[in-house]
Amino acid sequence: MSDPEKHQTIRIVKKKARAHEGGHGGAWKVAYADFVTAMMALFIVLWIIGQNKPVKEAIAGYFRDPGAIHATTKGSDGIMPGGKTIKVLPDPKPPDDPTEAEVQRLKAEGEKLAKIIASMPEFDHLKDKIQITLTKEGLRIELIESAEGLFFDLGSAHLKPDAVKLLRVIAETVAGLPNNVVIEGHTDARPYVGTGYTNWELSADRANAARKVLTDTGVRDAQITGVHGYADKRLKHAEKPLDFSNRRVTILVEFAKGEQKAAAQPTAPTPAAPGTPVAQGAAAGAAGATSAKGGENGRR
């Protein structure tokens, strides 16, 4: 009898290979990125919970208004230890409108100064070039140049002797006031003739030259809060940019503010409002704008 195992059929199963399936795409990357983002947000929230109150308030302030720069508490250099931040100072309080007493006081001082200058014969040739006006800013004293240059040498910041004497007279009045003083220099629109020196430097140098005379005569250094050179950017006569009357030095006695008002002694002269001329001379005429002499000497 035959052995059944010897006659057992061997079956061979052949499986047909199937084509490789398409890729899964990048969906898993998006899911993973969302997971990482969520974890980062979780860690940030946990970190914020563990911070002190000033840090929490600073972070909350940022999310309320991301465009603003929020100041930190006093004594801190930033949110994180050792960090730095930009500290925002509050806007300065706008100056108060001058009181009627303050307006009258400065008007009286301007009138007194005008009378002093008028009583001095050595200033007769300068009187029509001195304007004392009460403006919305304060008492403005203007020394207006002519074609020949009454106060400064042409094209220079060198003061003439009569101009120095006049500034000393002005300083004696200004030094007795509690008001702050701003000195301005102006030119006309003619370009300065010279290399490396412009109307900007000339106007600033003339204003500074006037400042030195004022401080040497008694005006307190702390009383002067600004010395500005405006070149031809603030013309007195904008319709005549080349007119010689645009060349001037202005001494502005500002209306008193704060503690200065308490020190002021009000007077009661004739009522006046800001913008009222206190003492005004004739400005240089248009004929001066075409003076050959001015054109030959730096036009300043």
Rosetta silent file (secondary structure, phi, psi, omega in degrees, C-alpha in Angstrom):
SEQUENCE: MSDPEKHQTIRIVKKKARAHEGGHGGAWKVAYADFVTAMMALFIVLWIIGQNKPVKEAIAGYFRDPGAIHATTKGSDGIMPGGKTIKVLPDPKPPDDPTEAEVQRLKAEGEKLAKIIASMPEFDHLKDKIQITLTKEGLRIELIESAEGLFFDLGSAHLKPDAVKLLRVIAETVAGLPNNVVIEGHTDARPYVGTGYTNWELSADRANAARKVLTDTGVRDAQITGVHGYADKRLKHAEKPLDFSNRRVTILVEFAKGEQKAAAQPTAPTPAAPGTPVAQGAAAGAAGATSAKGGENGRR
SCORE:     score description
SCORE:     0.000 S_00000001
   1 L     0.000  135.067 -175.498    0.000    0.000    0.000 S_00000001
   2 L   -78.535  152.465  179.100    1.276    3.300   -1.034 S_00000001
   3 L   -79.870  120.318 -177.477    2.076    6.052    1.420 S_00000001
   4 H   -61.905  -29.500 -177.277   -0.512    8.871    0.979 S_00000001
   5 H   -67.705  -26.813 -177.753    1.990   11.558    1.940 S_00000001
   6 H   -75.165  -25.964 -178.783    4.166   10.653   -1.028 S_00000001
   7 H  -100.202   10.589  179.388    1.338   11.259   -3.476 S_00000001
   8 L   -69.754  131.837 -178.484    0.105   14.575   -1.884 S_00000001
   9 L   -77.346  134.567  178.012   -0.167   17.340   -4.418 S_00000001
  10 L   -94.510  119.006 -178.879    1.873   20.407   -3.744 S_00000001
  11 L   -96.471  132.311  177.937   -0.110   23.535   -4.452 S_00000001
  12 L  -112.165  119.254 -178.748    1.691   26.709   -5.386 S_00000001
  13 L   -98.035  122.064  177.468   -0.270   29.893   -4.808 S_00000001
  14 L  -108.630  123.240  177.728    0.755   32.808   -6.933 S_00000001
  15 L  -102.689  128.945 -179.242   -0.420   36.266   -5.881 S_00000001
  16 L   -76.365  124.497 -178.863   -0.529   38.933   -8.479 S_00000001
  17 L   -68.474  132.008  178.499    1.367   41.978   -7.328 S_00000001
  18 L   -93.861  151.631 -179.769   -0.806   45.105   -7.169 S_00000001
  19 L   -61.578  148.925 -179.762    0.411   48.536   -8.161 S_00000001
  20 L   -64.689  134.087 -178.906    1.735   50.757   -5.350 S_00000001
  21 L   -69.065  153.711  179.599   -0.980   52.963   -3.879 S_00000001
  22 L   -63.225  161.865 -179.620   -0.728   56.743   -4.294 S_00000001
  23 L   -66.813  161.908 -178.443    0.900   58.958   -1.630 S_00000001
  24 L   -83.002   -6.457 -178.256   -1.026   60.219    1.363 S_00000001
  25 L    80.340 -165.011 -177.154   -0.308   63.922    0.551 S_00000001
  26 L  -106.972   17.503 -178.076    0.693   66.589    3.144 S_00000001
  27 H   -59.175  -35.663 -178.604   -2.365   66.477    5.367 S_00000001
  28 H   -66.250  -29.789  179.285   -0.337   64.992    8.215 S_00000001
  29 H   -67.520  -40.510  178.870    2.025   67.977    8.114 S_00000001
  30 H   -64.030  -43.160  179.904   -0.819   70.417    8.663 S_00000001
  31 H   -63.367  -39.910 -179.583   -2.111   68.363   11.554 S_00000001
  32 H   -67.339  -39.412  178.642    1.358   68.212   13.096 S_00000001
  33 H   -64.047  -40.344  177.068    1.834   71.970   12.719 S_00000001
  34 H   -62.350  -39.412  179.382   -1.493   72.598   14.433 S_00000001
  35 H   -64.639  -44.525  179.523   -0.437   70.324   17.255 S_00000001
  36 H   -63.910  -41.222  178.820    2.899   72.129   17.732 S_00000001
  37 H   -62.796  -42.739  179.091    1.162   75.516   17.666 S_00000001
  38 H   -63.132  -39.702  178.976   -1.347   74.407   20.256 S_00000001
  39 H   -65.863  -40.786  178.869    1.452   73.136   22.505 S_00000001
  40 H   -63.043  -44.190  177.959    3.344   76.417   22.174 S_00000001
  41 H   -60.131  -39.291  178.904    0.208   78.379   23.067 S_00000001
  42 H   -62.933  -44.371 -179.777   -0.282   76.120   26.082 S_00000001
  43 H   -65.154  -37.901  178.820    3.259   76.721   27.327 S_00000001
  44 H   -64.745  -43.068  178.967    2.883   80.511   26.859 S_00000001
  45 H   -62.324  -44.051  178.465   -0.363   80.527   28.841 S_00000001
  46 H   -61.837  -36.786  179.165    1.251   78.473   31.614 S_00000001
  47 H   -67.542  -42.293 -179.514    4.200   80.923   31.672 S_00000001
  48 H   -64.024  -39.680 -179.640    1.911   83.953   31.890 S_00000001
  49 H   -59.235  -32.374 -177.223   -0.057   82.394   34.750 S_00000001
  50 L   -86.018   -0.320 -177.970    3.151   82.108   36.734 S_00000001
  51 L   -88.504  167.719  179.038    4.189   85.786   36.275 S_00000001
  52 L   -80.472  177.029 -173.262    3.574   88.684   38.617 S_00000001
  53 H   -64.968  -45.013 -179.952    0.846   91.304   38.193 S_00000001
  54 H   -58.017  -38.775  179.149    2.887   94.019   36.348 S_00000001
  55 H   -66.623  -42.682  179.386    3.943   91.515   33.689 S_00000001
  56 H   -61.891  -40.891 -179.749    0.377   90.290   33.238 S_00000001
  57 H   -66.349  -38.080  179.484   -0.877   93.873   32.887 S_00000001
  58 H   -65.576  -41.706  179.106    1.818   94.684   30.321 S_00000001
  59 H   -66.548  -42.073  178.774    0.944   91.620   28.242 S_00000001
  60 H   -62.796  -38.761  178.717   -2.773   92.377   28.476 S_00000001
  61 H   -63.657  -37.879  178.313   -2.100   95.939   27.380 S_00000001
  62 H   -63.041  -44.738 -177.555   -0.241   94.734   24.322 S_00000001
  63 H   -71.857  -24.616  174.974   -3.097   92.494   23.211 S_00000001
  64 H   -71.116  -37.771 -178.216   -5.603   95.310   23.785 S_00000001
  65 L  -146.447   84.966 -176.443   -3.620   97.662   21.528 S_00000001
  66 L   -62.444  -22.935 -177.022   -0.687   96.023   19.707 S_00000001
  67 L   -81.050  -10.772 -176.904    0.211   99.256   17.930 S_00000001
  68 L   -95.210  154.802  174.726    0.936  101.168   21.103 S_00000001
  69 L  -103.230  114.760 -174.844    4.149  101.192   23.141 S_00000001
  70 L   -95.361  132.028  178.474    3.231  100.666   26.762 S_00000001
  71 L   -74.785  145.777  177.835    5.399  102.081   29.511 S_00000001
  72 L   -89.401  174.227 -179.762    6.426   99.720   32.285 S_00000001
  73 L   -68.064  157.590 -177.196    6.186  100.414   35.986 S_00000001
  74 L   -60.457  135.220  178.336    8.651  102.809   37.581 S_00000001
  75 L    90.257   -2.376 -179.504   12.029  101.273   38.265 S_00000001
  76 L  -104.721  143.511  178.328   11.653   98.513   35.696 S_00000001
  77 L  -100.129    2.895  179.669   13.770   98.174   32.573 S_00000001
  78 L   160.656  177.725  179.856   11.377   95.843   30.815 S_00000001
  79 L   -70.914  -46.259  178.735    8.976   92.958   31.135 S_00000001
  80 L   -90.870  147.574  177.559   11.692   90.335   31.378 S_00000001
  81 L   -57.482  131.757 -179.952   14.572   90.693   33.871 S_00000001
  82 L    83.229   -3.800 -179.375   17.470   92.437   32.178 S_00000001
  83 L   -82.560  169.995  179.464   15.278   93.528   29.282 S_00000001
  84 L  -124.633  152.269  177.583   14.868   97.036   27.941 S_00000001
  85 L  -144.906  160.720  175.617   11.792   98.953   26.900 S_00000001
  86 L   -89.577  121.786 -179.270   10.893  102.336   25.473 S_00000001
  87 L   -94.184  126.329 -176.665    9.286  104.449   28.167 S_00000001
  88 L   -94.785  122.607  177.833    6.617  106.810   26.925 S_00000001
  89 L   -87.240  149.250  178.712    6.411  110.153   28.675 S_00000001
  90 L   -66.570  151.669  177.591    3.051  111.904   28.925 S_00000001
  91 L   -60.975  136.650  179.357    2.385  114.724   26.505 S_00000001
  92 L   -62.536  145.869 -179.641    3.432  118.066   27.980 S_00000001
  93 L   -67.152  128.806  179.915    0.554  120.151   29.201 S_00000001
  94 L   -62.297  147.104 -177.728   -0.321  122.796   26.637 S_00000001
  95 L   -62.286  143.754  178.422    0.405  126.321   27.814 S_00000001
  96 L   -71.624  150.233  173.813   -2.454  128.105   29.496 S_00000001
  97 L   -64.326  140.273 -178.997   -4.043  131.038   27.769 S_00000001
  98 L   -65.645  142.822  176.414   -2.628  134.261   29.200 S_00000001
  99 L   -74.320  163.724  178.662   -4.793  136.032   31.729 S_00000001
 100 H   -61.409  -38.016  178.678   -5.951  139.562   31.074 S_00000001
 101 H   -63.512  -38.063  179.565   -3.604  140.768   33.801 S_00000001
 102 H   -67.565  -40.732  177.522   -0.677  139.031   32.093 S_00000001
 103 H   -61.413  -45.867 -179.040   -1.553  140.588   28.751 S_00000001
 104 H   -65.507  -36.682 -178.700   -1.778  144.038   30.323 S_00000001
 105 H   -64.816  -47.121  179.762    1.493  143.567   32.201 S_00000001
 106 H   -68.528  -34.693  176.399    3.488  142.691   29.092 S_00000001
 107 H   -61.167  -43.087  179.734    1.808  145.482   27.136 S_00000001
 108 H   -64.510  -38.928  178.752    2.894  147.934   29.812 S_00000001
 109 H   -65.722  -38.525  178.003    6.456  146.611   29.722 S_00000001
 110 H   -65.079  -41.977  178.482    6.513  146.985   25.943 S_00000001
 111 H   -64.745  -39.722  179.387    5.281  150.570   26.137 S_00000001
 112 H   -64.456  -42.353  178.996    7.851  151.392   28.792 S_00000001
 113 H   -64.300  -40.886  179.328   10.663  149.938   26.684 S_00000001
 114 H   -61.572  -39.409  179.131    9.463  151.875   23.626 S_00000001
 115 H   -67.480  -38.040  179.212    9.561  155.137   25.603 S_00000001
 116 H   -63.097  -46.152 -179.591   13.083  154.420   26.864 S_00000001
 117 H   -64.438  -40.376 -178.909   14.358  153.785   23.332 S_00000001
 118 H   -66.174  -25.670 -177.714   12.542  156.877   21.994 S_00000001
 119 L   -84.340   -3.546 -176.665   14.170  159.046   24.650 S_00000001
 120 L  -105.566  109.139 -175.691   17.724  158.097   23.605 S_00000001
 121 H   -58.672  -29.429 -177.583   19.022  160.267   20.721 S_00000001
 122 H   -66.327  -12.293  179.439   21.708  157.739   19.761 S_00000001
 123 H  -104.766   12.712 -177.918   18.959  155.410   18.553 S_00000001
 124 L   -58.163  -38.251 -178.123   17.210  157.937   16.313 S_00000001
 125 L   -78.402   -4.668 -179.715   18.455  156.208   13.158 S_00000001
 126 L  -108.508  -12.945 -169.247   17.197  152.836   14.438 S_00000001
 127 H   -59.243  -38.623 -178.295   13.756  153.753   15.723 S_00000001
 128 H   -79.462    2.013  177.150   11.842  152.988   12.541 S_00000001
 129 H  -112.372   12.472  178.622   13.510  149.548   12.443 S_00000001
 130 E  -116.812  122.485  178.832   12.386  148.488   15.904 S_00000001
 131 E  -121.083  127.368  177.882    8.961  146.910   16.279 S_00000001
 132 E  -119.121  114.046 -172.535    7.480  145.956   19.639 S_00000001
 133 E  -132.365  141.412  174.920    4.259  143.997   19.263 S_00000001
 134 E   -92.377  117.490 -178.521    2.007  142.019   21.581 S_00000001
 135 L  -115.898 -178.698  178.791    1.192  138.688   19.928 S_00000001
 136 L   -68.479  -16.293  179.061   -0.547  135.490   20.993 S_00000001
 137 L   -91.647  -28.007 -177.038    2.858  134.162   22.096 S_00000001
 138 E   151.520 -156.369 -179.936    3.958  137.151   24.109 S_00000001
 139 E   -88.830  116.982 -176.364    5.835  140.422   23.656 S_00000001
 140 E  -106.220  120.911  179.345    7.785  140.312   20.405 S_00000001
 141 E  -110.051  115.027 -175.309   10.693  142.742   19.944 S_00000001
 142 E  -112.804  131.149  173.616   11.965  142.775   16.364 S_00000001
 143 E  -106.746  105.574 -170.703   15.164  144.366   15.098 S_00000001
 144 E   -99.307  127.789 -177.137   14.594  144.694   11.365 S_00000001
 145 L   -76.104  161.139  173.412   17.540  145.121    9.023 S_00000001
 146 L  -114.806 -179.078  179.999   17.841  147.595    6.165 S_00000001
 147 L   -61.925  -32.407 -176.680   19.669  147.313    2.876 S_00000001
 148 L   -84.746  -14.588 -177.905   22.794  148.774    4.466 S_00000001
 149 L    82.859   85.944 -177.425   22.731  146.503    7.512 S_00000001
 150 L   -79.640  -37.593 -172.226   21.858  148.518   10.638 S_00000001
 151 L  -102.423  -32.049 -179.372   22.371  145.854   13.289 S_00000001
 152 E  -127.487  151.854  169.606   24.848  143.404   11.723 S_00000001
 153 L   -62.461  144.085 -178.012   27.669  143.680    9.239 S_00000001
 154 L   -58.107  129.932  178.877   26.440  142.518    5.852 S_00000001
 155 L    69.581   18.005 -174.406   26.702  138.752    5.462 S_00000001
 156 L  -138.497  161.228  174.543   28.027  138.416    9.018 S_00000001
 157 L   -99.002   14.970  179.858   26.869  137.695   12.564 S_00000001
 158 L   -82.630  119.950 -178.723   29.049  140.533   13.902 S_00000001
 159 E   -75.629  140.580  174.930   26.922  143.056   15.790 S_00000001
 160 L   -79.620  155.319 -176.175   27.468  146.746   15.176 S_00000001
 161 H   -54.662  -42.869 -179.956   28.208  148.956   18.217 S_00000001
 162 H   -64.989  -34.317  178.181   24.802  150.674   18.156 S_00000001
 163 H   -67.126  -37.522  177.383   23.082  147.298   18.010 S_00000001
 164 H   -63.411  -43.389  179.014   25.008  146.147   21.077 S_00000001
 165 H   -62.299  -42.202  179.825   23.905  149.278   22.979 S_00000001
 166 H   -63.964  -43.623  179.456   20.294  148.705   21.948 S_00000001
 167 H   -63.447  -33.502  177.751   20.357  145.056   23.043 S_00000001
 168 H   -67.470  -38.059  176.318   21.734  146.111   26.417 S_00000001
 169 H   -64.261  -43.839  178.018   18.822  148.516   26.878 S_00000001
 170 H   -62.866  -40.559 -178.578   16.404  145.722   25.969 S_00000001
 171 H   -62.245  -35.946 -179.675   18.198  143.342   28.336 S_00000001
 172 H   -62.942  -33.446  176.546   17.726  145.695   31.282 S_00000001
 173 H   -77.333  -47.089 -176.371   13.967  145.474   30.823 S_00000001
 174 H   -65.035  -36.663 -177.242   13.806  141.754   30.033 S_00000001
 175 L   -63.180  -25.713  179.866   16.071  140.770   32.936 S_00000001
 176 L   -85.464    2.835 -178.556   13.563  142.166   35.421 S_00000001
 177 L  -101.812  151.613  176.432   10.744  139.954   34.142 S_00000001
 178 L   -83.257   -4.999 -172.818    9.900  136.412   35.264 S_00000001
 179 L   -75.287  151.280  172.624    9.045  135.408   31.690 S_00000001
 180 L   -75.421  157.415 -175.946   11.019  133.028   29.518 S_00000001
 181 E  -128.742  136.929  174.545   12.743  134.407   26.434 S_00000001
 182 E  -122.988  133.465 -178.944   13.213  132.922   22.959 S_00000001
 183 E  -112.828  131.417 -176.470   15.595  134.493   20.438 S_00000001
 184 E  -124.929  142.742  173.441   15.072  133.976   16.713 S_00000001
 185 E  -116.222  139.224 -177.793   17.169  134.791   13.675 S_00000001
 186 E  -136.209  151.145  173.878   15.690  135.257   10.201 S_00000001
 187 L  -127.445  174.326  170.865   16.989  136.026    6.710 S_00000001
 188 L   -88.039 -170.869 -172.839   15.386  136.818    3.385 S_00000001
 189 L   -88.410    3.787  177.923   15.232  134.318    0.533 S_00000001
 190 L   -71.221  133.845  175.819   18.501  135.311   -1.161 S_00000001
 191 L   -63.978  141.710  178.214   21.029  132.462   -1.108 S_00000001
 192 L   -70.640  134.677  179.911   24.046  133.232    1.025 S_00000001
 193 L   -87.179  107.843 -178.247   27.125  133.953   -1.081 S_00000001
 194 L   160.408  162.725 -178.601   29.843  131.683    0.247 S_00000001
 195 L  -102.159  128.110  176.323   30.982  128.087    0.426 S_00000001
 196 L    76.331   10.776  179.995   29.863  125.846    3.280 S_00000001
 197 L  -138.724  127.320 -174.170   27.842  128.608    4.960 S_00000001
 198 L  -125.065 -178.758  176.943   24.140  129.131    4.370 S_00000001
 199 H   -61.954  -26.761  177.291   21.230  131.208    5.607 S_00000001
 200 H   -62.589  -50.778 -179.865   20.664  128.562    8.273 S_00000001
 201 H   -65.157  -40.742 -178.089   24.033  129.186    9.882 S_00000001
 202 H   -62.842  -47.275 -179.042   23.772  132.946    9.434 S_00000001
 203 H   -64.682  -39.904  179.058   20.345  133.216   11.083 S_00000001
 204 H   -68.278  -40.596 -179.600   21.378  130.950   13.968 S_00000001
 205 H   -66.278  -36.975  178.666   24.677  132.791   14.509 S_00000001
 206 H   -68.372  -40.824  177.214   22.943  136.165   14.598 S_00000001
 207 H   -62.936  -40.167 -179.738   20.404  134.925   17.137 S_00000001
 208 H   -70.401  -33.353  177.040   23.197  133.521   19.281 S_00000001
 209 H   -64.151  -40.376  176.763   25.170  136.772   19.038 S_00000001
 210 H   -65.287  -39.017  178.796   22.132  138.618   20.386 S_00000001
 211 H   -59.820  -42.833 -178.078   21.799  136.056   23.178 S_00000001
 212 H   -60.987  -40.579  178.737   25.368  136.650   24.328 S_00000001
 213 H   -65.981  -42.421 -179.673   24.768  140.386   24.687 S_00000001
 214 H   -62.100  -46.627 -178.555   21.534  139.796   26.621 S_00000001
 215 H   -69.827  -31.429  176.895   23.105  137.339   29.060 S_00000001
 216 H   -69.819  -18.823 -176.169   26.154  139.562   29.519 S_00000001
 217 L  -103.000    2.646  174.089   23.805  142.394   30.506 S_00000001
 218 L   126.580  -12.416  176.463   21.803  140.545   33.129 S_00000001
 219 L   -68.127  128.320 -177.305   19.314  138.235   31.439 S_00000001
 220 L   -66.668  140.152 -179.937   19.485  134.923   33.279 S_00000001
 221 H   -61.524  -37.381  179.020   20.803  132.019   31.256 S_00000001
 222 H   -70.009  -19.378 -179.646   17.935  129.850   32.531 S_00000001
 223 H   -72.515  -27.561  179.665   15.500  132.534   31.382 S_00000001
 224 E   -87.560  114.285 -175.132   16.445  131.921   27.745 S_00000001
 225 E  -102.866   -3.669  179.132   14.698  128.739   26.635 S_00000001
 226 E  -168.522  140.910  173.213   15.537  128.785   22.943 S_00000001
 227 E  -129.715  111.823 -171.154   17.864  130.228   20.311 S_00000001
 228 E  -122.203  140.610  171.334   16.590  129.440   16.820 S_00000001
 229 E  -113.153  116.964 -174.322   17.791  130.119   13.306 S_00000001
 230 L  -104.819    0.126 -177.255   14.954  129.928   10.785 S_00000001
 231 L    52.382 -127.479 -179.029   16.759  131.149    7.643 S_00000001
 232 L  -107.548   25.490 -175.706   14.012  132.222    5.208 S_00000001
 233 L   -84.927  -13.935  177.814   11.368  129.755    6.437 S_00000001
 234 L  -131.870   70.504 -176.323    9.385  132.339    8.429 S_00000001
 235 L   -67.634  141.546  175.733    9.373  135.404    6.249 S_00000001
 236 L   -71.161  -36.779  177.516    7.906  138.587    7.665 S_00000001
 237 L  -124.924   90.018 -175.903    6.596  139.449    4.214 S_00000001
 238 L   -63.416  -28.618  179.859    5.927  136.182    2.404 S_00000001
 239 L   -74.795  -14.054  178.626    4.693  138.039   -0.679 S_00000001
 240 L  -130.362   73.308 -173.714    8.126  139.745   -0.915 S_00000001
 241 L   -63.114  -20.469 -178.384   10.654  137.005   -0.091 S_00000001
 242 L   -97.610    2.572 -178.165   13.625  139.134   -1.207 S_00000001
 243 L   -67.998  141.273 -177.904   12.655  142.192    0.825 S_00000001
 244 H   -65.516  -24.012 -178.531   15.312  143.351    3.293 S_00000001
 245 H   -68.519  -11.505  174.371   12.717  143.595    6.079 S_00000001
 246 H   -73.320  -18.314  177.412   12.671  139.791    6.209 S_00000001
 247 L   -82.549  116.140 -176.556   16.166  139.973    7.744 S_00000001
 248 E  -163.126  160.776  170.365   15.622  140.396   11.442 S_00000001
 249 E  -118.849  131.340 -177.102   16.367  139.206   14.943 S_00000001
 250 E  -115.703  134.007  172.918   13.398  138.680   17.244 S_00000001
 251 E  -111.268  109.272 -177.750   13.394  138.635   21.042 S_00000001
 252 E  -100.840  115.852  174.168   10.192  136.951   22.177 S_00000001
 253 E   -93.107  104.485 -172.778    9.197  137.463   25.817 S_00000001
 254 E   -73.450  151.939  174.030    6.737  134.630   26.275 S_00000001
 255 L   -59.391  139.787 -176.885    3.603  134.856   28.354 S_00000001
 256 L   -66.200  147.545  179.634    4.304  133.593   31.855 S_00000001
 257 L  -129.600  146.435  172.792    3.266  130.051   32.732 S_00000001
 258 L    57.216 -122.916 -176.189    2.718  128.305   36.048 S_00000001
 259 H   -65.754  -21.049  177.559    4.903  129.654   38.822 S_00000001
 260 H   -64.946  -35.609 -179.711    5.936  132.587   36.635 S_00000001
 261 H   -64.701  -35.769 -179.604    2.389  133.942   36.821 S_00000001
 262 H   -66.567  -30.834 -178.376    2.514  133.945   40.591 S_00000001
 263 H   -84.146  -15.969 -176.739    5.659  136.089   40.519 S_00000001
 264 L   -72.622  144.574  176.862    4.277  138.556   37.973 S_00000001
 265 L  -106.102  103.989 -176.124    3.025  141.922   39.176 S_00000001
 266 L   -70.002  147.146  174.844   -0.049  142.849   37.106 S_00000001
 267 L  -122.682  172.276 -176.305   -0.677  146.414   36.022 S_00000001
 268 L  -130.912   67.280  175.197   -3.763  148.034   34.586 S_00000001
 269 L   -80.503 -166.053  178.285   -2.930  150.155   31.545 S_00000001
 270 L   -59.041  133.505 -177.969   -5.217  150.695   28.571 S_00000001
 271 L   -54.621  142.526  178.398   -6.878  147.370   27.608 S_00000001
 272 L  -147.832  157.151  178.224   -5.132  145.483   24.838 S_00000001
 273 L  -122.141  154.471  177.045   -5.433  142.124   23.167 S_00000001
 274 L   -53.305  138.415 -177.594   -2.740  139.843   21.735 S_00000001
 275 L   101.258   -1.666 -178.499   -1.716  140.996   18.286 S_00000001
 276 L   -86.013  128.264  175.343   -1.756  144.685   19.206 S_00000001
 277 E   -65.677  130.378  176.917    1.266  146.749   18.103 S_00000001
 278 E   -91.356  -48.158  175.321    2.897  148.320   21.157 S_00000001
 279 E  -151.236  118.573 -171.867    5.491  150.359   19.304 S_00000001
 280 E  -131.614  129.029  176.402    5.998  149.919   15.606 S_00000001
 281 L   -99.270  173.294  179.906    8.384  151.601   13.190 S_00000001
 282 L   -73.080  133.117  178.613    8.236  151.701    9.433 S_00000001
 283 L   -77.691  160.912  178.791    9.450  148.500    7.797 S_00000001
 284 L   -62.780  138.572 -176.524   12.021  148.579    5.027 S_00000001
 285 L   -79.447  172.837 -178.491   10.416  149.387    1.670 S_00000001
 286 H   -67.831  -23.615 -179.945   10.441  147.352   -1.472 S_00000001
 287 H   -62.619  -30.422  179.915   13.094  149.616   -2.939 S_00000001
 288 H   -65.220  -24.489 -176.759   15.573  148.179   -0.492 S_00000001
 289 H   -68.609  -18.191 -178.158   15.079  144.751   -2.030 S_00000001
 290 H  -110.042   16.405 -177.605   16.833  145.867   -5.202 S_00000001
 291 L   -65.021  129.519  179.499   19.704  147.691   -3.537 S_00000001
 292 H   -68.458  -32.915 -177.684   22.966  147.088   -5.364 S_00000001
 293 H   -63.733  -43.365  179.092   24.926  147.551   -2.194 S_00000001
 294 H   -62.431  -36.560 -177.437   23.149  144.673   -0.474 S_00000001
 295 H   -70.508  -24.952 -176.869   23.778  142.448   -3.491 S_00000001
 296 H   -87.914   -7.688 -175.428   27.472  143.172   -3.483 S_00000001
 297 L  -125.649   56.331  175.618   28.019  142.307    0.163 S_00000001
 298 L    78.160   -7.000  176.241   26.725  138.809    0.677 S_00000001
 299 L    58.651   36.629  178.635   23.104  140.007    0.282 S_00000001
 300 L  -138.203    0.000    0.000   22.483  139.783    3.997 S_00000001
